[in-house]
Amino acid sequence: MVADKQTLRIGLIGFGCVGQGLYDILEQRPETGFEVARIAVKNPTKSRSLPLSRFDFNADELLQDPTLDVLVEVIDDAAEAFRLVSEALRQGRRVVTANKAMLARHLPELVQLQQEAGGKLLYEAAVCGSIPVIRTLDAYFGEEPLRSVTGILNGSSNYVLTRMGEEGSDYAPALAEAQAKGFAETDPTLDMGAFDPRSKAVILAAHAYGTFLQPDEVLNLGIEDINAVDIAFAATLGRKIKVVAGLQRLPDGRVTALVTPLLVAPSSPLYSVDHEFNGVLIEADFAGEQFLRGRGAGGHPTGSAVLADLAAIRQGYSYQYPKLTASSPTYATDLELEIYLRTDEDRLIDALDFSEISEEADEDGYVVGFVALSNLLRVKELIRKFGAFVVRTGVVRPLTSTPATLTQEVSL
């Protein structure tokens, strides 16, 4: 006979979409053995689904409460989240967070704090909502080399692109529909500008390759300026445009990471990941391809990932980071990407300095060719400023101006 689960008292910091979702799940499933004992929020005047008496208004009080077994941080302020989570870890506390922006900026420090003070931090909910990708990389593929991890990591932009492809509509009405359905924020910049999936890619890089990256090192290009010409261009090739985060081990052993619109072929499992869904394709040296698909956002899907972390903490699980070693691969940016660029600004074409052009269409204002990744990183704000749109074909190669230590083109 299985003994009753010990009830763990949860200190919940934040009661937005994810916090409310977790609370709802635990109310519906009391047999899980988790009790939301205290809830800290910032604004005492905001209308909420629970009476005012259920809330605290100083999160630090939860950190000082020894009766709380686990702290769950689900606020949208990355700086405040780091302050709270790092202090909790210094105390040796057990913490679950969903804050991908905070993790992307501070993961090395948080890993070190766990090692020094004995706390535990889990964050499955920070990447891909309900999809258990972090645990899969950390535990299942902890010892196996990975060729690539590619994924649609943002449901908001994926919904907009799906609707544009289905209806032939422009960007603005597709975005408005996503906002009306709750799939996109009132300020869509983090999602549509690919900042959100960039944070997630940085987190995945630590688990897939043992490489700590800073977000600013990783190219992120969004879809704010996409239009019907771009959708039609993809359609003529039999492809869809998706915002894809790509992590890949290059032939020389180094690793690169890119988060941009990509022309996705029907042969890819990502081709059929539509609307608000996320999908992650893992290609391992020995296991081959593994594909995970699920809801990537929303209170209940993301709350379910928090619940999974709570259950893992009760079982004593912690991330092992098996690939964080002295021989972790270095990060490569000395590459060229084949891109489609639509712009009416010759200055932007000059600044990108194409090394090779394979197609030009003056009537539609686009050019296809190879550009150095370093140039894209340097002028990405100019791309946004000029209202240009860039999508990758998927082909990556070594810089043509340097000795060819990589002897083949790779697809990412």
C-alpha positions in Angstrom: 0.0 0.0 0.0 1.3 3.4 -1.0 1.7 5.8 1.9 -0.1 9.2 1.7 1.9 11.9 0.1 3.4 14.5 2.5 1.6 17.8 1.8 4.0 20.5 0.8 3.2 24.1 1.6 3.8 26.3 -1.4 4.7 30.0 -1.3 3.4 31.4 -4.6 5.0 34.7 -5.8 2.8 36.1 -8.6 -0.8 35.4 -9.5 -1.0 36.2 -13.2 -1.8 33.7 -16.0 0.6 31.0 -14.8 0.1 31.6 -11.0 -3.7 31.4 -11.4 -3.3 28.4 -13.7 -1.3 26.5 -11.1 -3.7 27.5 -8.3 -6.6 26.2 -10.3 -4.9 22.9 -11.0 -4.0 22.3 -7.4 -7.6 23.2 -6.3 -9.0 20.6 -8.8 -6.4 18.0 -7.8 -6.0 18.1 -4.0 -4.7 14.5 -4.0 -1.4 15.8 -5.5 -0.5 16.9 -2.0 0.5 20.5 -2.7 -1.1 23.4 -0.8 -0.8 27.0 -1.9 -0.3 28.4 1.6 0.6 32.0 0.8 0.4 34.1 -2.3 2.4 37.3 -2.8 1.4 39.9 -5.4 2.5 43.4 -6.1 -0.6 45.4 -6.6 -3.3 45.4 -3.8 -5.9 47.2 -6.0 -5.9 44.8 -8.9 -9.1 42.7 -9.3 -8.4 39.0 -8.7 -10.4 35.8 -8.5 -9.6 35.3 -4.8 -10.5 37.6 -1.8 -8.0 40.2 -0.8 -7.3 38.3 2.5 -5.6 35.5 0.5 -2.7 37.8 -0.6 0.5 39.1 0.8 2.0 42.2 -0.7 5.6 41.7 0.2 7.3 38.7 -1.4 10.2 38.9 1.0 7.9 37.8 3.8 7.5 34.5 2.0 11.3 34.1 1.8 11.4 34.5 5.5 8.6 32.0 6.3 10.2 28.7 7.3 6.9 26.8 7.1 6.9 27.1 3.3 8.4 24.0 1.7 8.8 25.3 -1.8 8.7 28.8 -3.4 7.2 29.2 -6.8 8.1 32.4 -8.7 5.9 33.4 -11.6 6.2 37.2 -11.9 7.0 39.1 -15.1 9.7 41.3 -13.7 13.0 39.6 -14.5 15.2 41.8 -12.2 12.9 41.3 -9.2 12.6 37.6 -10.0 16.4 37.2 -9.9 16.6 39.0 -6.6 14.0 36.8 -5.0 15.2 33.5 -6.6 18.9 34.1 -5.8 18.1 35.1 -2.2 16.0 31.9 -1.8 18.8 29.8 -3.2 21.3 31.4 -0.8 19.0 30.3 2.0 19.2 26.7 0.6 15.5 26.8 -0.4 13.7 24.8 -3.0 12.4 27.0 -5.9 10.4 26.6 -9.1 10.4 29.5 -11.6 8.9 30.1 -15.0 10.9 33.3 -15.7 12.8 32.6 -18.9 14.2 36.2 -19.3 15.7 36.0 -15.8 17.1 32.5 -16.4 18.7 33.5 -19.7 20.5 36.4 -18.1 21.6 34.7 -14.9 21.7 31.0 -15.3 25.5 30.6 -14.5 25.1 32.5 -11.2 22.0 30.5 -10.3 23.8 27.2 -11.0 26.7 28.3 -8.8 24.4 29.4 -6.0 22.7 25.9 -5.9 26.1 24.3 -5.7 27.3 26.6 -2.9 24.2 26.7 -0.7 22.5 23.5 -1.4 19.2 24.9 -2.8 17.3 23.5 -5.7 16.0 25.3 -8.7 13.7 23.8 -11.4 12.3 25.7 -14.4 10.5 23.4 -16.9 7.7 25.9 -17.2 10.2 28.5 -18.6 10.5 26.8 -21.9 7.6 25.5 -24.1 4.9 25.4 -21.5 3.7 21.8 -21.1 6.5 20.2 -23.2 9.0 18.5 -20.9 12.0 19.5 -23.0 14.5 20.6 -20.2 14.1 17.4 -18.2 14.4 15.4 -21.4 17.7 17.1 -22.3 19.1 17.0 -18.7 18.2 13.4 -17.8 17.5 11.4 -20.9 20.1 13.0 -23.2 22.6 14.0 -20.5 25.3 11.7 -21.7 24.5 11.5 -25.4 26.0 14.0 -27.9 23.3 16.0 -29.8 23.6 17.2 -33.4 20.8 19.8 -33.1 17.9 21.0 -31.1 15.4 23.1 -33.2 12.1 24.3 -32.2 9.1 26.6 -32.4 9.3 28.0 -28.9 6.8 30.8 -29.0 3.1 30.2 -29.5 2.1 33.9 -30.0 4.2 34.4 -33.2 3.4 30.9 -34.4 -0.3 31.7 -34.1 0.1 34.9 -36.1 2.1 33.2 -38.9 -0.5 30.4 -39.1 -3.4 32.8 -39.5 -1.5 34.8 -42.1 -0.9 31.6 -44.1 -4.4 30.3 -43.7 -6.3 33.6 -44.5 -3.7 35.5 -46.6 -4.3 38.3 -44.1 -1.8 41.0 -43.1 0.2 41.0 -39.9 -1.9 43.5 -38.0 -5.2 41.7 -38.1 -3.6 38.4 -37.4 -1.8 39.9 -34.3 -5.1 41.5 -33.1 -6.8 38.1 -33.3 -4.0 36.5 -31.3 -4.3 39.3 -28.7 -8.1 38.9 -28.5 -7.7 35.1 -27.9 -5.1 35.7 -25.2 -2.2 34.2 -27.1 -0.3 37.5 -27.4 0.4 40.3 -25.0 -0.9 43.9 -25.3 2.7 44.8 -25.9 3.8 42.0 -28.4 7.4 43.1 -28.7 9.0 40.2 -26.7 7.1 37.6 -28.7 7.0 39.1 -32.2 10.6 40.4 -32.0 11.8 36.9 -31.1 13.2 38.0 -27.7 11.1 35.4 -25.8 12.3 32.4 -27.9 15.9 33.7 -27.7 15.8 33.5 -23.9 14.5 30.0 -24.2 17.2 29.0 -26.7 19.9 30.3 -24.2 18.4 28.0 -21.5 18.3 25.0 -23.9 21.9 25.6 -24.9 23.0 25.0 -21.3 21.2 21.6 -21.1 21.8 20.4 -24.7 25.5 21.4 -25.0 26.7 22.6 -21.6 27.3 26.0 -23.1 26.3 29.2 -21.2 25.4 31.9 -23.6 24.3 35.5 -23.1 21.1 36.5 -24.9 22.8 39.4 -26.8 25.2 36.9 -28.4 22.4 35.1 -30.1 20.8 36.5 -33.3 17.1 37.1 -32.9 15.0 38.4 -35.8 11.2 38.7 -35.5 8.2 39.0 -37.7 7.0 42.5 -36.9 7.4 43.6 -40.6 6.3 40.4 -42.4 3.7 40.9 -45.2 1.9 38.9 -47.8 4.8 39.1 -50.3 6.9 37.1 -47.8 4.2 34.5 -47.2 3.7 34.1 -51.0 7.5 33.7 -51.5 7.5 30.8 -49.0 4.4 29.3 -50.6 6.0 29.2 -54.1 8.7 27.0 -52.6 6.1 24.8 -50.9 7.3 26.0 -47.4 5.9 27.8 -44.4 7.5 30.6 -42.5 8.0 29.7 -38.8 10.1 31.5 -36.1 12.5 28.7 -35.2 15.2 28.6 -32.6 18.1 26.5 -33.8 20.9 25.1 -31.8 23.5 23.0 -33.7 26.8 21.3 -33.3 29.0 22.2 -36.2 31.3 19.7 -38.0 34.3 21.1 -36.0 32.5 20.6 -32.7 31.6 24.1 -31.9 28.0 25.2 -31.3 25.9 27.9 -32.8 22.4 29.3 -32.0 20.0 31.3 -34.1 16.4 32.5 -33.5 14.9 33.8 -36.7 12.1 33.2 -39.2 12.9 30.1 -41.2 11.5 28.5 -44.4 10.3 25.2 -43.1 9.8 22.3 -45.5 6.9 19.8 -45.3 9.5 17.1 -44.5 10.1 18.7 -41.1 7.9 17.8 -38.1 7.8 21.6 -37.4 5.9 22.2 -40.6 2.6 21.0 -39.0 3.1 22.8 -35.7 0.5 25.5 -36.1 -1.5 28.1 -34.1 -0.4 28.4 -30.5 1.4 25.1 -30.3 5.1 24.6 -29.8 7.4 21.8 -31.1 10.9 20.7 -30.4 13.0 18.4 -32.6 16.0 16.8 -31.0 18.6 15.0 -33.2 20.9 12.8 -31.2 24.0 11.0 -32.4 22.7 7.5 -31.4 19.0 7.9 -30.7 18.3 9.8 -33.9 15.3 12.2 -34.1 12.9 12.8 -31.2 10.0 15.1 -31.6 8.0 16.8 -28.8 4.8 18.8 -29.5 2.4 20.5 -27.1 0.8 23.7 -25.9 3.5 26.2 -25.3 1.6 28.8 -23.4 -1.5 29.5 -21.3 -2.2 29.2 -17.6 -3.1 25.5 -17.4 -0.4 24.1 -19.8 2.3 26.1 -18.1 0.8 25.5 -14.7 1.1 21.8 -15.5 4.8 22.2 -16.0 5.1 23.9 -12.6 3.2 21.0 -11.1 5.6 18.5 -12.7 8.5 20.4 -11.1 6.9 20.4 -7.7 6.4 16.7 -8.0 10.1 16.3 -9.0 11.2 18.4 -6.1 9.3 16.2 -3.7 11.1 13.2 -5.1 14.4 14.9 -4.6 15.1 15.5 -8.3 17.5 18.3 -9.4 19.1 19.2 -12.7 22.5 17.6 -13.0 23.9 19.7 -15.9 26.0 16.7 -17.0 27.4 18.6 -20.0 28.7 21.5 -18.1 32.4 20.5 -18.1 35.7 22.1 -18.8 35.5 20.7 -22.3 32.1 22.3 -23.1 32.0 23.4 -26.8 32.7 27.0 -27.7 30.2 29.3 -29.4 30.6 30.0 -33.1 29.6 33.1 -34.9 32.1 33.0 -37.8 29.4 31.7 -40.2 27.4 32.7 -43.2 23.6 32.3 -43.4 21.6 32.1 -46.6 18.7 34.6 -46.2 15.8 36.1 -48.0 15.7 39.9 -47.4 12.8 42.1 -48.4 13.6 45.8 -48.2 13.5 49.0 -50.2 16.6 50.3 -48.5 19.8 49.9 -50.5 21.7 51.1 -47.5 20.6 48.0 -45.6 21.8 45.7 -48.5 25.1 47.5 -48.5 25.5 47.2 -44.7 24.8 43.4 -44.8 27.5 43.0 -47.5 26.2 39.8 -49.2 29.0 37.5 -50.2 26.9 35.8 -52.8 23.5 36.6 -54.3 21.5 33.9 -56.0 18.2 35.7 -56.7 16.9 39.3 -57.0 13.4 40.4 -57.6 13.2 44.2 -58.0 9.4 44.2 -58.4 8.9 42.5 -55.0 11.9 44.2 -53.4 13.7 41.1 -52.2 17.1 39.5 -52.6 18.3 36.0 -51.7 21.9 35.2 -50.8 24.6 34.6 -48.2 25.4 37.1 -45.4 27.9 36.8 -42.5 26.2 36.1 -39.2 28.4 38.9 -37.6 26.9 41.4 -40.1 23.4 40.3 -39.1 24.2 40.7 -35.4 25.7 44.1 -36.1 22.8 45.6 -38.1 19.8 43.8 -36.6 18.4 47.0 -35.1 18.8 48.6 -38.5 16.7 45.8 -40.0 13.9 46.7 -37.5 14.3 50.4 -38.1 13.9 50.1 -41.9 10.9 47.8 -41.6 12.8 45.0 -43.5 12.0 41.3 -43.2 14.5 38.5 -43.1 13.9 34.8 -43.2 16.6 32.1 -43.3 16.6 29.3 -45.9 18.3 27.0 -43.3 21.7 26.7 -45.0 24.7 27.7 -42.8 28.3 27.6 -44.0 31.7 28.8 -42.8 32.8 32.3 -43.7 34.1 32.3 -47.3 36.8 34.8 -46.3 38.4 32.4 -43.7 40.2 29.1 -44.0 37.5 26.3 -44.5 37.8 24.4 -41.2 34.2 23.4 -41.8 34.1 21.4 -45.0 30.4 21.2 -45.6 27.2 23.2 -45.6 24.9 22.3 -42.7 21.2 22.8 -42.5 19.9 24.5 -39.4 
